[in-house]
């Protein structure tokens, strides 16, 4: 029985890094998200959600993500769904507010 436990332990040790790599890949697969270095990300300066116009933090913690090198902060997950349907419109709106 000892060889079986050793084999299971060896397989588990090999599988853990592979699973973590898949998690990282899935996190970066969100529509439009590019993995960028922190210093390359443009900060989101407005204190309101560009989708709903609500003040950030009024609906809980803001949803924060990076889209094409631009940090985006939205008031809720529902606004994230709306953003993902037409990100170009919201990026244009953001550019106009600066």
C-alpha positions in Angstrom: 0.0 0.0 0.0 2.9 2.4 0.6 3.7 2.7 -3.1 0.1 3.7 -3.8 0.2 6.6 -1.3 3.5 7.7 -2.7 2.1 7.7 -6.2 -0.9 9.6 -5.2 1.2 12.2 -3.3 3.5 12.6 -6.3 0.6 13.1 -8.7 -1.0 15.7 -6.3 2.2 17.6 -6.1 2.5 17.8 -9.9 -1.2 18.8 -10.3 -1.2 21.7 -7.9 1.0 24.1 -10.0 -1.0 23.2 -13.1 -4.3 24.0 -11.4 -3.0 27.4 -10.2 -1.8 28.2 -13.8 -5.3 27.5 -15.1 -6.8 29.8 -12.4 -4.5 32.6 -13.5 -5.3 32.0 -17.1 -9.0 32.1 -16.4 -8.8 35.3 -14.4 -7.1 37.0 -17.4 -9.6 35.6 -19.9 -12.3 38.1 -18.9 -13.6 39.8 -22.0 -11.3 42.7 -23.0 -8.9 42.4 -20.0 -5.3 42.6 -20.9 -2.6 41.6 -18.4 -0.5 44.7 -17.9 2.2 45.9 -15.5 0.9 48.1 -12.7 2.8 51.2 -13.9 1.2 50.9 -17.4 -2.3 51.1 -16.0 -4.0 54.5 -16.3 -5.9 55.2 -13.0 -9.6 55.7 -12.9 -10.1 59.2 -11.4 -13.9 59.9 -11.3 -15.6 59.0 -8.0 -18.7 57.9 -9.9 -19.7 54.8 -11.9 -19.5 55.6 -15.6 -22.3 53.3 -16.3 -25.0 54.2 -13.7 -23.7 57.6 -12.6 -23.9 56.4 -8.9 -21.2 57.5 -6.5 -18.7 54.6 -6.0 -19.2 52.8 -2.7 -22.9 53.4 -2.4 -23.7 49.8 -3.5 -20.9 48.1 -1.6 -17.3 47.8 -2.7 -16.7 48.9 -6.3 -16.0 46.4 -9.0 -12.4 47.2 -10.1 -10.7 45.8 -13.2 -8.4 46.8 -16.0 -9.6 47.1 -19.6 -7.1 47.8 -22.3 -4.6 49.4 -19.9 -7.3 51.6 -18.2 -8.4 50.9 -14.7 -12.2 50.8 -14.5 -14.3 51.2 -11.3 -18.0 50.4 -11.4 -20.6 50.4 -8.7 -21.8 46.8 -9.1 -21.6 43.6 -11.1 -24.7 44.6 -13.0 -22.8 47.6 -14.4 -20.0 45.3 -15.3 -22.4 43.3 -17.5 -23.5 46.6 -19.2 -19.9 47.7 -19.6 -19.0 44.5 -21.3 -21.8 44.9 -23.9 -20.3 48.2 -25.2 -17.0 49.0 -23.7 -16.0 51.5 -26.4 -19.0 53.7 -25.5 -18.0 53.8 -21.8 -14.3 54.4 -22.6 -15.3 57.3 -24.8 -17.5 58.6 -22.0 -14.6 58.3 -19.6 -12.2 60.2 -21.9 -14.8 63.0 -22.1 -14.9 63.4 -18.3 -11.1 63.9 -17.9 
